[in-house]
């Protein structure tokens, strides 16, 4: 079953990319008592993710946070080392926090998987954006296969 607006987030372990290496974090603690935007991409360094999705949120981070958002998270089906390297290559700085879901703990628990095995990419996170207020989903927009529209930084700004 796919998570929906009004649902509580699952409590799973994710890994945050830090300057000191991966840091394990519980999702319930990460999202508790805060309003956050979480956008997910199938994989770091992939074309749409690197050319449009992540750069859009980096560029619009101040505008999004001005709407009352405490933090912006980027989740991908990669490990924290890859997420750290991707953040460095895209000059993310502190505008977006990179979350690794390499084992698909969060992705599977939310039902937002994308099967790319036929393309040699395995199981991945689908491309989506959600607004979460104190562990409750208040907005969710999931892209169709090969699409990039409803999960963009511009689209989430309109939803906020």
N, C-alpha and C positions, 0 to 999 in steps of 0.2 A: 504494500500500500504506500502510495506517495504522500508525503507530508503536505499539509494544506494550510491556508490562512486560518489562524485560530489554534493550530496545533502547538504543543510544546516541543522544543528541540530534544533530540535524544541525548543521553549522557554517555559520551564516548571519549576516548583519548585521541587527541590530535597532537601534532607536533608543530611548534612555532619555530620559525627560522630566526635565530639570534646571532649576534656577533660572536658569541661563545659556542655556537653550535646548536643542535636541536634541543628544544625544551618541551617536555611532555606537558600538556595542559588538558584539563577536563573541560569539555564543552559547556557543561552546566555552570562552571565557575567563570568561564570566559565571557559568557553572555548574561550572567546574572546582574540584575539591577542597572542595566545599561541599554541604550538604544544603539544598535549597530546595523551596518549594511554588510552583508556577506554575498560576494559574487563568486561563482565557481566557473572554472574552465577545465576542459578535458586534459590539458597538459601544458606545462611550462615550455617555452620556446617554440610552440607551434604557431603557425602563421596568424590566424585570426586573434589568438590569445595575446601574441606579442605585438602585433601591428595595431590592433584596435582596442581589445577589451581592457587589458591592464593599463596601457597608456591613457585611456579615457578616464579611468578612475584616479590615476595619479594626477592628471591635469585638472580634474573637477573636485579633488579632495576637499579643498577649502570651501567650495560652494555646498558640497554635501554636508560637511560638518557644521556649516552655518545654519543648516536646517534642524539642528538639534541632535545630530548623530555623534556619538562618542568615539566610534572607531570604525574603520573600514577594513574588512578582511577579504583577502583573496585566497580561495581554497583550490587546490589542484591535486590531481592524482599522481603526485610525485613525492619524493622524500624531501626532508627539510634542507639537505645540502643543495639539492637542485633548486629548491625555492629560494634559498639564499643567493645562489649564483644568478638566478633569473632576476631577483630584486636588484642586485648590483648592476647587472647589464642594462637594466631599464631605468636606473637612477631613481628607484622608488623612495629611498630615504625613509622618513617616518610617516609618509602620507598614507600608506597601506601596509597592513600587517599581513605577512605571508604565512599561510597555514598549509601544512602538508597532510594529506590524507592518502598516503601511499598504499595503505592496506584497505582502503575504502570503508573504514569503520563508519564515518559520518555519512558518506554517500549511500552506502547500503541501508543504513538505519533510516534514512529519509526517503528511500525509494527513488533517488534521483540518479541512477546509474545510466550509463550510455555504453552499449555493447559495440566496441570497435574492433573486435577480434578478427573479423574478415579483412580488415585493413591493416592488420598486424600491430594494432595498438592496444589490444587487450580490453579489459573493462575499465572504464573511466567515469569521472563525474560528468554529468550533463552540464551544458552551459545554462546558467540561471543566475538570478539575483533574488535575494530575500532581505526584507527588513525585519529585524528581530527586536522586540522590546521586552526586556526581562525574561528571556528564554521563550517567548511566544512569537510565532510568525504573524506579522501584521500585513505583509505584502510578499507575494511570490510570483515571479515571472520566469517561466521555463521556455527556452528556445526550442523550436523544432529542429530536426536534423539539418545541419549545414547552414542554419540561420544565425544572424546576429542583429538583433533589433531590440527586443523587449528587456534584455538584460544589460543594456548599455548604461553608462554613467548618466547620459542625458535622459534616458527613460526613467531611471530611479529618481533623478531630480524632480521629474514631473510627478512621480508617485508620492514623494515626500511632501 
